[in-house]
Amino acid sequence: MLSSEVVTLGSEARALLATTAGAPMLPRTCVLDAAWVEGRGWALLEANAAWGAGLNGCDAAEAARCIAEATRA
């Protein structure tokens, strides 16, 4: 099953994303998408530029702050 629905992430997915967010090869700000892989668990699907992502249930003010940070020199 393929779904692009917004889901509430559990602690396992949040831990994966928190660990990934601290990786030195990522830019200061980006959007991380996680995916559930049947039989394997949560995985990082992709990392995107902050300004290219939809809100998908995120706080609009926080998203704007992230975009502003991403565009600072």
C-alpha positions in Angstrom: 0.0 0.0 0.0 1.3 3.4 -0.9 -0.1 6.4 1.0 0.9 10.0 1.2 -1.5 10.7 4.1 -0.3 12.7 7.0 0.0 10.5 10.0 0.8 11.0 13.6 4.3 9.6 14.2 5.0 7.4 17.1 8.1 7.5 19.3 10.1 5.1 17.0 9.6 7.3 13.9 10.3 10.5 15.9 13.5 9.0 17.3 14.6 8.1 13.7 13.9 11.6 12.5 15.5 13.3 15.5 18.7 11.3 14.9 18.7 12.0 11.2 18.1 15.7 11.7 21.3 15.9 13.6 23.4 14.5 10.8 26.1 16.9 9.7 25.5 16.4 6.0 22.0 18.0 6.1 21.5 21.7 5.6 20.5 23.9 8.5 16.9 23.5 7.7 15.1 20.9 5.6 12.0 18.8 5.7 12.4 15.1 6.5 9.8 12.6 5.2 9.6 9.2 6.9 8.0 6.1 5.5 6.9 2.8 7.0 8.5 -0.1 5.2 6.5 -3.3 5.8 8.6 -5.9 7.6 11.5 -3.4 8.3 10.0 -0.4 10.2 10.5 3.3 9.7 13.0 4.7 7.2 14.0 8.1 5.9 12.2 8.5 2.6 13.7 11.9 1.6 14.9 15.2 2.7 13.6 18.3 0.9 14.2 22.1 0.9 12.0 23.8 3.5 10.3 26.1 0.9 9.3 23.1 -1.3 7.3 21.2 1.2 3.6 21.5 2.0 2.4 22.2 5.5 1.0 18.7 6.0 -0.4 19.5 9.5 2.6 21.6 10.6 2.3 24.9 12.4 2.4 27.6 9.7 4.3 30.0 11.9 7.0 27.4 12.5 7.2 26.5 8.9 7.6 30.2 8.0 10.4 30.5 10.6 12.1 27.4 9.0 11.9 28.9 5.5 13.3 32.3 6.8 16.2 30.4 8.4 16.9 28.5 5.2 17.1 31.6 3.1 19.6 33.4 5.5 23.1 33.9 4.1 
